[in-house]
Amino acid sequence: MPGWMPLYYDAPIEIVGGKGNRVVDAGGRGYLDFFAGILTNMIGYDVPEVREAVERQLATGVVHTSTMYLLRGQVELAEKIARLSGIENAKVFFTNSGTEANETALLLAAHARRSGEVFALRQSYHGRSFGAIAVTANRAWKNNALSPLTVRFLHGTDRHLPQFRGMSDAAYLDACVADLRHQLATVVAGDVAALIAEPVQGVGGFTMPPAGLLRAYREVLAEEGVLFISDEVQTGWGRTGAAFFGIHADGVTPDMMTFAKGLGNGFAVGGVVARGDLMDGPRAIGLSTFGGNPIAMAAANATLDYVLDHDLQARAAVTGEILLAGLREARPRLPMVGDVRGRGLMLAIELVHPATGAPAPETAARFMEETRRLGLLVGKGGLAGNVVRMAPPLTLTEDEAREGLGIILTALETMGEEAGT
């Protein structure tokens, strides 16, 4: 296995079993899962509705045919996603991952606008292929500057920089929009294809623009016909609690949305939902050999139905607030906590050196070990690797939210006592 593929924990764990929102490692130790396979096991483990749907498809003997034949599961899922998207005359193309989905959206935009110029946000992450890396603005995830696109990065989640520090939301929004207009007037060579943005930046440490900024960007760019791609790989399917797709909380219907991760509840599925004219635009033939295969479609249809039938968006809002409120209440007595942020069941704790406020990645690593010891799995992120990311399954109960909160606070208090703060 490659050395650049990291493992969590000093002594990595192998997960061998799961039920509900808990997993078991190879040593028989159980954990409450607050990272869900990087936001992918969206409705937990061993869900009968998903398991039975996959077993029914397996029983037919057809694991794969290809899109050269009619795939009923694809059509049914596409109809659901198109309806939920709010995009006019929407069409859907299925892939295997978020990276592939973002590549597809960028290709559609570049073809429609006859342009390879793209805007993205600083601190973003959109995948690990050439086009996706090009629109990623996080040095830890970029191996080179080669790109099929000309990319320029906008402000939006960098309020910590000196030029923005102390600004109100309104002042920061105005400064960001002024910068966009200045770039349009000075550095672009012609028509810009698109802006691609995450409503909540995942790898960036669950940072997010102030309310209304993405809508303001959309309005400015629409003046020149520039398309808007919302990367919903982590924010889709009700996870933020505020809206079914993250961008809808800003009152924006984009031209395209990309999705993946939680939709298959562990099975590989991704895709793009876009305006029909954009999706139909390319002249060359295209398909995805494994994208939207019958097994993945069975799992995804069952997962999406489960989310809707059980109104998990509303549950995410409730359990997320339990966690956020508890963390924010405790923050004043935890000097190593620089920030608590989140939306729904996307929550982050930024850990810093108490004396200086500088990022403390070693504290985040220590927190990972301590929460593991106490029976909780969490993730990491942020530009400096000092942000603890939490994204439990949407099926998290209120009791489980309080249990997880208790473990988090115990870990932080224990670490504070060790450090003498």
MOQUIBEL-V111055 format. One line per field, one symbol per residue. ss: DSSP state (a for helix, b for strand, c for the rest). phi: phi as a letter, one per 40 degrees, with the letter a starting at -180 (. if undefined). A space follows every 50 residues. Layout:
ss->???
phi->???
//
This chain:
ss->ccccccccccccccbbbbbbcbbbbccccbbbbccaaaacccccbccaaa aaaaaaaaaccccccccccccaaaaaaaaaaaaaaccccbbbbbbccaaa aaaaaaaaaaaaacccbbbbbccccccccaaaaaccccaaaccccccccb bbbbccccccccccccccaaaaaaaaaaaaaaaaaacccccccbbbbccc bcccccbcccccaaaaaaaaaaccccbbbbbccccccccccccccaaaaa cccccbbbbcaaaacccccbbbbbbaaaaccccccccccccccaaaaaaa aaaaaaaaaccaaaaaaaaaaaaaaaaaaaacccccbbbbbbbccbbbbb bbccccccbcaaaaaaaaaaaaaacbbcbbbcccccbbbbcccccccaaa aaaaaaaaaaaaaaaaaaacc
phi->.cccbcbcgcbdbbcbaaagbbbbcccgccaccbbffggbccbgbfcdcc dccccccdccgbcabhccbcbdcccccccccdcccgccfcbbbcbbacdc ccdccccccccccfabcbbabcgcabhbcdcccdccbadcbbcabcacbb bbbbcibbcccdcbcgccdcccdccccccccccccbbccacccabbacdb ccdchfcaccdgccccddcccccbgccbbccbdbccggdcgcacbdcccc gbbccabbaafcdcfhccaaibbaddcccccdcccaabdbcgcdcccccc ccccdcdccbfccccdcccccdccccccccddcbccccabaiagcbbabc bbcdcbgcdbcccccccdccccdcgbbbbbagdbgbbcbbacdccdcccc ccccdccdcccccccccccgb
//
